[in-house]
Amino acid sequence: AAGPPDVTLKAALAALGKRGVQILRVSRFHQTDAWPDPSDPPFINAVAGIESDLQPVALLGLLHEVETSFGRKRSVPNAPRILDLDLIDYRGRVVHGEVDLPHPRMAARRFVLEPLAEVAPGWRHPVTGLTVEALLAALS
């Protein structure tokens, strides 16, 4: 880890930049209670708009490589982790297989939708056609 969660996240974005991923926009950092155990340290969540020549599976592989380089160990689902990088959308593609796009649980996660709305206002879910703002309103 590079230190506290916000420092780790900034360092991870820089590491992606050094690996050829262009970081176009980054939301502010949102602090949320840890899940499933709120007594764990809080999470810092953000969304970045990026540009990459990598296809989705290769890009997800790169995200996992960066996580590992920061000390992430994959154990049980939802275990506390130093860094968790997810691929939420890839040019509006709908894909199922080695990578699922859009991210299958993103529409139910305020901690994804709020920063997504900052980075890509008006973004539309490629399956439902709903805007990020409509998805957020449906959670209220």
Backbone torsions as a table, in degrees:
resi	resn	phi	psi	omega
1	ALA	NA	154.1	-179.6
2	ALA	-94.3	2.6	-178.1
3	GLY	131.2	-146.1	178.3
4	PRO	-59.1	160.7	-175.5
5	PRO	-53.3	-39.7	-179.0
6	ASP	-66.7	-37.7	178.6
7	VAL	-68.4	-41.7	178.2
8	THR	-60.9	-43.6	-179.0
9	LEU	-64.2	-43.4	176.9
10	LYS	-62.0	-40.9	179.6
11	ALA	-66.9	-37.0	178.1
12	ALA	-65.6	-41.2	176.8
13	LEU	-62.5	-41.0	177.1
14	ALA	-63.7	-39.9	178.8
15	ALA	-63.8	-38.5	176.1
16	LEU	-63.8	-41.2	177.6
17	GLY	-59.7	-39.1	178.9
18	LYS	-70.6	-17.5	-179.7
19	ARG	-101.3	18.8	172.6
20	GLY	92.0	5.0	176.6
21	VAL	-90.8	124.4	179.4
22	GLN	-87.5	120.6	178.5
23	ILE	-88.7	112.9	-175.8
24	LEU	-90.1	-44.0	-178.5
25	ARG	-149.4	147.9	175.6
26	VAL	-134.1	132.3	176.4
27	SER	-68.5	171.0	169.8
28	ARG	-68.3	165.1	-179.1
29	PHE	-89.4	126.4	-178.1
30	HIS	-105.3	126.1	176.1
31	GLN	-92.7	130.4	178.9
32	THR	-133.4	156.9	177.0
33	ASP	-63.5	144.8	176.6
34	ALA	-62.4	150.0	177.4
35	TRP	-138.0	137.2	10.3
36	PRO	-86.5	-7.3	-177.4
37	ASP	-109.9	100.9	-177.6
38	PRO	-62.8	-11.0	177.6
39	SER	-80.7	-13.5	172.8
40	ASP	-68.7	162.7	178.7
41	PRO	-58.4	145.8	-178.2
42	PRO	-62.7	156.1	177.0
43	PHE	-90.9	153.2	167.2
44	ILE	-112.7	124.0	-178.6
45	ASN	-117.9	144.1	177.4
46	ALA	-155.3	163.6	173.8
47	VAL	-126.2	136.7	175.5
48	ALA	-118.4	136.7	169.3
49	GLY	-90.6	126.3	-174.7
50	ILE	-128.5	167.5	170.8
51	GLU	-129.5	134.6	-179.6
52	SER	-152.0	147.3	174.1
53	ASP	-82.9	-9.9	-178.3
54	LEU	-71.1	144.2	172.6
55	GLN	-76.0	164.6	-172.8
56	PRO	-53.2	-47.0	-176.9
57	VAL	-63.9	-42.6	179.2
58	ALA	-67.0	-38.3	178.6
59	LEU	-65.0	-43.5	177.0
60	LEU	-62.3	-39.6	176.2
61	GLY	-59.7	-41.2	177.7
62	LEU	-64.3	-41.4	177.5
63	LEU	-59.3	-42.2	179.1
64	HIS	-67.4	-37.1	176.5
65	GLU	-60.7	-42.9	179.4
66	VAL	-65.3	-43.3	176.6
67	GLU	-55.2	-47.8	-178.7
68	THR	-62.4	-38.7	-179.6
69	SER	-64.8	-21.3	177.1
70	PHE	-94.8	4.9	175.7
71	GLY	97.8	9.7	178.7
72	ARG	-67.6	132.3	173.8
73	LYS	-115.6	127.4	178.8
74	ARG	-88.4	116.6	179.2
75	SER	-124.4	-117.1	179.6
76	VAL	-80.8	150.0	177.9
77	PRO	-56.0	141.5	176.9
78	ASN	66.0	15.3	174.7
79	ALA	-67.5	152.2	175.4
80	PRO	-54.3	141.6	-176.3
81	ARG	-145.1	149.2	-179.4
82	ILE	-67.4	-39.8	-172.9
83	LEU	-153.1	137.3	179.0
84	ASP	-137.6	104.9	-179.3
85	LEU	-105.4	125.2	-178.7
86	ASP	-120.4	151.1	173.0
87	LEU	-97.9	111.8	-174.1
88	ILE	-88.9	-45.5	-178.0
89	ASP	-148.2	149.6	177.4
90	TYR	-137.3	94.3	176.9
91	ARG	51.6	33.6	177.1
92	GLY	73.4	11.4	-179.4
93	ARG	-72.8	148.6	171.9
94	VAL	-113.6	115.4	-174.1
95	VAL	-137.9	139.9	173.5
96	HIS	-130.8	132.3	-179.4
97	GLY	151.6	-125.3	179.6
98	GLU	-61.1	-29.8	174.1
99	VAL	-134.5	141.2	177.9
100	ASP	-108.1	122.7	-179.6
101	LEU	-132.1	140.6	-10.3
102	PRO	-62.7	166.6	-179.5
103	HIS	-51.5	127.4	-170.5
104	PRO	-63.3	-22.6	-177.6
105	ARG	-111.6	5.7	-174.0
106	MET	-63.1	-35.4	-174.9
107	ALA	-68.3	-17.0	-179.7
108	ALA	-102.5	6.0	-173.5
109	ARG	-114.6	104.5	178.2
110	ARG	-56.4	-36.7	-177.8
111	PHE	-68.3	-13.0	171.6
112	VAL	-96.2	-46.0	-173.5
113	LEU	-66.5	-40.5	-178.8
114	GLU	-61.7	-51.0	177.5
115	PRO	-68.6	-30.4	176.4
116	LEU	-61.7	-40.7	179.1
117	ALA	-62.9	-30.7	177.1
118	GLU	-70.8	-42.2	-174.2
119	VAL	-80.9	-36.4	-174.4
120	ALA	-138.5	67.4	179.1
121	PRO	-58.6	139.5	-179.4
122	GLY	83.0	-2.0	177.9
123	TRP	-53.4	140.0	179.1
124	ARG	-113.1	135.8	176.2
125	HIS	-65.0	125.0	-174.3
126	PRO	-64.9	-17.0	179.5
127	VAL	-96.2	-50.7	-174.6
128	THR	-87.8	-22.3	-176.0
129	GLY	79.4	-2.4	-179.0
130	LEU	-74.2	143.0	176.5
131	THR	-73.8	161.2	177.0
132	VAL	-60.1	-34.9	179.6
133	GLU	-66.5	-39.8	178.1
134	ALA	-67.0	-39.5	177.6
135	LEU	-62.4	-41.9	177.1
136	LEU	-63.6	-43.9	-179.8
137	ALA	-61.6	-35.3	-179.8
138	ALA	-67.4	-22.0	178.5
139	LEU	-80.7	-21.1	-174.2
140	SER	-70.0	NA	NA
